[in-house]
Amino acid sequence: MKIIESKIEKLEDPFGILTGERYEIILTLDIDEEDVLYSKNGIVLNLIFAVEGEQAKIAQYHFIEKTTELVLDYALLDDEIKEVTNYCRQLVESM
Protein backbone atom coordinates (compact mmCIF):
# COMPACT_ATOMS: atom_id res chain seq x y z
CA MET A 1 0.00 0.00 0.00
CA LYS A 2 1.40 3.34 -1.09
CA ILE A 3 -0.16 6.77 -0.55
CA ILE A 4 -0.18 8.68 -3.84
CA GLU A 5 -2.42 11.64 -3.03
CA SER A 6 -3.97 13.27 0.02
CA LYS A 7 -6.61 15.84 0.91
CA ILE A 8 -7.12 17.29 4.37
CA GLU A 9 -9.85 19.43 5.88
CA LYS A 10 -10.15 20.63 9.46
CA LEU A 11 -13.54 19.77 10.94
CA GLU A 12 -15.32 22.36 13.03
CA ASP A 13 -17.06 21.50 16.30
CA PRO A 14 -19.61 24.32 16.65
CA PHE A 15 -20.92 23.02 19.97
CA GLY A 16 -17.53 22.40 21.60
CA ILE A 17 -18.40 18.81 22.46
CA LEU A 18 -15.12 17.25 21.32
CA THR A 19 -11.73 17.93 22.86
CA GLY A 20 -8.78 18.63 20.61
CA GLU A 21 -9.00 19.00 16.84
CA ARG A 22 -10.42 16.69 14.18
CA TYR A 23 -9.47 16.44 10.53
CA GLU A 24 -11.05 14.58 7.65
CA ILE A 25 -8.28 13.10 5.54
CA ILE A 26 -8.73 11.30 2.24
CA LEU A 27 -5.77 9.26 1.05
CA THR A 28 -5.66 7.88 -2.48
CA LEU A 29 -3.84 4.55 -2.37
CA ASP A 30 -1.81 2.56 -4.86
CA ILE A 31 -2.56 -1.08 -4.04
CA ASP A 32 -0.56 -3.97 -5.49
CA GLU A 33 -2.63 -6.18 -7.82
CA GLU A 34 -1.80 -9.21 -5.64
CA ASP A 35 -3.36 -7.57 -2.56
CA VAL A 36 -6.88 -8.62 -1.53
CA LEU A 37 -7.76 -4.91 -1.24
CA TYR A 38 -6.89 -4.21 -4.89
CA SER A 39 -9.59 -2.84 -7.19
CA LYS A 40 -9.21 -1.66 -10.77
CA ASN A 41 -11.55 1.20 -9.80
CA GLY A 42 -9.03 2.55 -7.28
CA ILE A 43 -9.12 2.70 -3.49
CA VAL A 44 -9.19 5.63 -1.09
CA LEU A 45 -8.82 5.60 2.67
CA ASN A 46 -11.22 8.09 4.23
CA LEU A 47 -10.42 8.80 7.87
CA ILE A 48 -11.02 11.09 10.81
CA PHE A 49 -7.75 12.04 12.48
CA ALA A 50 -7.88 13.32 16.07
CA VAL A 51 -5.20 15.55 17.61
CA GLU A 52 -5.23 16.42 21.29
CA GLY A 53 -2.06 18.09 22.53
CA GLU A 54 0.83 15.79 21.68
CA GLN A 55 -1.47 12.81 21.11
CA ALA A 56 -2.61 12.03 17.57
CA LYS A 57 -4.58 9.02 16.37
CA ILE A 58 -6.89 7.65 13.73
CA ALA A 59 -10.34 7.98 15.27
CA GLN A 60 -12.23 6.26 12.45
CA TYR A 61 -11.53 5.05 8.92
CA HIS A 62 -13.07 3.34 5.90
CA PHE A 63 -11.64 1.95 2.70
CA ILE A 64 -13.77 3.12 -0.22
CA GLU A 65 -13.73 2.00 -3.83
CA LYS A 66 -13.10 5.21 -5.74
CA THR A 67 -15.43 4.85 -8.73
CA THR A 68 -18.40 3.16 -7.06
CA GLU A 69 -17.98 4.77 -3.58
CA LEU A 70 -18.62 1.33 -2.11
CA VAL A 71 -17.38 1.02 1.50
CA LEU A 72 -15.11 -2.02 1.83
CA ASP A 73 -14.91 -4.10 4.98
CA TYR A 74 -11.14 -4.24 5.50
CA ALA A 75 -8.91 -3.24 8.40
CA LEU A 76 -5.48 -1.67 8.52
CA LEU A 77 -2.66 -3.84 9.81
CA ASP A 78 -0.68 -2.62 12.84
CA ASP A 79 2.29 -1.46 10.74
CA GLU A 80 -0.09 0.29 8.32
CA ILE A 81 -1.76 2.10 11.22
CA LYS A 82 1.64 3.44 12.30
CA GLU A 83 2.51 4.46 8.74
CA VAL A 84 -0.82 6.21 8.12
CA THR A 85 -0.74 7.91 11.54
CA ASN A 86 2.74 9.31 10.88
CA TYR A 87 1.70 10.47 7.41
CA CYS A 88 -1.42 12.18 8.77
CA ARG A 89 0.53 13.83 11.58
CA GLN A 90 2.86 15.36 8.98
CA LEU A 91 -0.15 16.58 6.96
CA VAL A 92 -1.63 18.29 10.04
CA GLU A 93 1.70 19.89 10.95
CA SER A 94 2.09 21.28 7.42
CA MET A 95 -1.30 23.05 7.50
C-alpha positions in Angstrom: 0.0 0.0 0.0 1.4 3.3 -1.1 -0.2 6.8 -0.5 -0.2 8.7 -3.8 -2.4 11.6 -3.0 -4.0 13.3 0.0 -6.6 15.8 0.9 -7.1 17.3 4.4 -9.9 19.4 5.9 -10.1 20.6 9.5 -13.5 19.8 10.9 -15.3 22.4 13.0 -17.1 21.5 16.3 -19.6 24.3 16.7 -20.9 23.0 20.0 -17.5 22.4 21.6 -18.4 18.8 22.5 -15.1 17.2 21.3 -11.7 17.9 22.9 -8.8 18.6 20.6 -9.0 19.0 16.8 -10.4 16.7 14.2 -9.5 16.4 10.5 -11.1 14.6 7.7 -8.3 13.1 5.5 -8.7 11.3 2.2 -5.8 9.3 1.1 -5.7 7.9 -2.5 -3.8 4.5 -2.4 -1.8 2.6 -4.9 -2.6 -1.1 -4.0 -0.6 -4.0 -5.5 -2.6 -6.2 -7.8 -1.8 -9.2 -5.6 -3.4 -7.6 -2.6 -6.9 -8.6 -1.5 -7.8 -4.9 -1.2 -6.9 -4.2 -4.9 -9.6 -2.8 -7.2 -9.2 -1.7 -10.8 -11.5 1.2 -9.8 -9.0 2.6 -7.3 -9.1 2.7 -3.5 -9.2 5.6 -1.1 -8.8 5.6 2.7 -11.2 8.1 4.2 -10.4 8.8 7.9 -11.0 11.1 10.8 -7.8 12.0 12.5 -7.9 13.3 16.1 -5.2 15.5 17.6 -5.2 16.4 21.3 -2.1 18.1 22.5 0.8 15.8 21.7 -1.5 12.8 21.1 -2.6 12.0 17.6 -4.6 9.0 16.4 -6.9 7.7 13.7 -10.3 8.0 15.3 -12.2 6.3 12.4 -11.5 5.1 8.9 -13.1 3.3 5.9 -11.6 1.9 2.7 -13.8 3.1 -0.2 -13.7 2.0 -3.8 -13.1 5.2 -5.7 -15.4 4.9 -8.7 -18.4 3.2 -7.1 -18.0 4.8 -3.6 -18.6 1.3 -2.1 -17.4 1.0 1.5 -15.1 -2.0 1.8 -14.9 -4.1 5.0 -11.1 -4.2 5.5 -8.9 -3.2 8.4 -5.5 -1.7 8.5 -2.7 -3.8 9.8 -0.7 -2.6 12.8 2.3 -1.5 10.7 -0.1 0.3 8.3 -1.8 2.1 11.2 1.6 3.4 12.3 2.5 4.5 8.7 -0.8 6.2 8.1 -0.7 7.9 11.5 2.7 9.3 10.9 1.7 10.5 7.4 -1.4 12.2 8.8 0.5 13.8 11.6 2.9 15.4 9.0 -0.1 16.6 7.0 -1.6 18.3 10.0 1.7 19.9 11.0 2.1 21.3 7.4 -1.3 23.0 7.5 
